Amino acid sequence: MTSSTTAVPLTSLYAPVSGIILELEKVNDVIFSEKLVGVGIAVCPDEGECNIRAPADGTIVNILPGNHAFFMKTDQNIELLVHYGLNTVSLNGDGFTRVAGPGQRVRRGDVILQVDPERLKKKGISTVTPVIIMSPEHYSYTMQVGKVCAGVDPIIYVRTL
């Protein structure tokens, strides 16, 4: 008798903004650095980066009222949070524009939110952008390092356990 195993496909999650990858533990916000909402990675956006893109094909589940963060479920049922900036909730949406909406089907690289990074800079708000896997206990994952281009370069490889 022979046994066979079916390989679980690897899912790539792509950069929502262009910039330099930062380990989540180095993010200056305990909600993210202590992994209270999940595991992931952050991107320090390039100067002037103003589009926040879908990191995978899937559906937008929710966009927070300040338009600074969104939840999505990928086609592989991975639940993600993409959060632009730190303490951006204090802006009450000032500097952010919603492009997509809840329930909308999106493709990797589609613009979900737009931001005015100069407005944030003037207010001393960090633009570091965490990308969080919401239920990490269901996955194995590998984080990437280095410079990334939004919608083009993978930042996390995920496999369902």
Buried (B, 14 or more C-beta within 10 A) or exposed (E): EEEEEEEEEBBBBBBBBBBEBBEBEEBEBEEBBEBEBBBBBBBBBBEEBBBBBBBBBBBBBEBBEBBBBBBBBBEBEBBBBBBBBBBBBEBEBBBBEBBBEEEBEBEBBBBBBBBEBEEBBEEEBBBBBBBBBBEBEEBEBEBBEEEBEBBEBBBBBBBEE
